[in-house]
């Protein structure tokens, strides 16, 4: 798996697992899904993810209900490939429920061009609700 995550389970691991299980996503990026940045030597298209914010609500029973906002950006040499990748992410995750994810909802983010890397990036924002033990 190209997630680059360590042994401790984070909700990002569940999000990456959903994406890697979706053939529309992997047809575009393969297993190239990494935290925060695409390395210069990395193949594209690829997806990066980064936690933007999070909150927790504690219950009287000792449980924790958490919400995390994760940005996912598809990077590619051509804008249309990056846009199609972002759309595949949206379709895979919007209203997803399963495993550790109670529910995910997706909103569109921005599109941009990185002149140093000569790459286009198209972003979606995923709000993930889950229970912590």
N, C-alpha and C positions, 0 to 999 in steps of 0.2 A: 504494500500500500504506500502511496506517495504522500501521506498526510503529514509526516514529520512530527507526529504527536508522541509524547512519552507514554510510560506505562500507566500513569494515573488517568482515569477516565474523566474526560470533560465532555460537556454537551456537544462541543465541536466535533468530537469523534463520531457521535451519532449522526450529525448533519453530513459529514464526509461519507459515512457509510451509506446513507440514503443516495447521495450523488453517485457513488461508485457502483451502486446496484441498478442505476437507471441507464439503460442502453442509449437513450438519446443524448445524455450527458457524456458518457464514455465514448460514443462515436465521434464526438468533437474533441475531447481533451484526453482521452485515454485514462490513465491513472494520475495525471499531473495535477494534483490538488495539494497545495502547500499553504502553510500559515504565512500571512503577512506580505510576502514579497516573492516575485519571480526572480530567480537568480539569472544573471546575464547569460550564463552558459546553458540555461534550461531551454528545452524545446517548448514551442508554443504551437497551438493554443494550450493554455493552462488556466487554472482557477486558483485564485488566492482567497483566503478568508481571514477576517480579523474581527475580534470582539469589539464592539463599539461602546456598549453600556450594559448594565445589568442591575436587577433589583431582586430582593428576596422578601417574602412575607412569611413570618413565623406563625405557626398555629399553636393553640393551647395543647394539642396532642403531641407536640414535639416535632412535627413535620415542617418542611420548608417548601414553599411553592416559589419557584424562581422564573424570572423572565430575562432573557438575554437578547440583545440586538446584535446580529452578526452581519457584516458586509461581505458579500461574495462578488468577486470581480473576475470576469472572463477576459483574458488577455490574448490578443492575436495580432498578426501582422496586417490583417485586413479588418476594417470596421464591421463588415457584414458577418464575418465569422465570429467576432467577439459578441455581436448583438444576438446571433443565433445561440451562442453558448449561454448568454444571460437568460434568454427565453427558455432554454432547456432547464436551467437551474430553477427558474420560476415555476415551470410546470411540475417539476419533480418535487418541489418543497411546499408549494402553496396548499394550505389546508392539510398537510401531511400529519398523520397520527400513527404512532407505532414505536415499539421499543421504549427508549427513555424519553421520547418526545411526546408530550401530551397533545400539543398542537403547534403547528408552524404557520405563520402567515407572511406573505411576501409583498413588498412594494418595490416599485422601480426606483433605481438610483440614477446617478449621473453617468454619462458617457464622456470619455476624455481621451486625449492623445498624450503619450509620454515621448517627447522628442529625443531624449537621451537613449531610451531603449528602442525607439522607433516602433512602438506598439500602441494599439488601441485597447482601451479598457472599457467594458460595459458592466455596470454594477447593479446588483439587486440587494435589498436589505431584507433580512429574514428575522422576524420576531419569533423566538422559540420559548414556549412555556413548558416547564418540566418540574418534576418533583425531585428534591434532593433527599437523600437518606440521612 
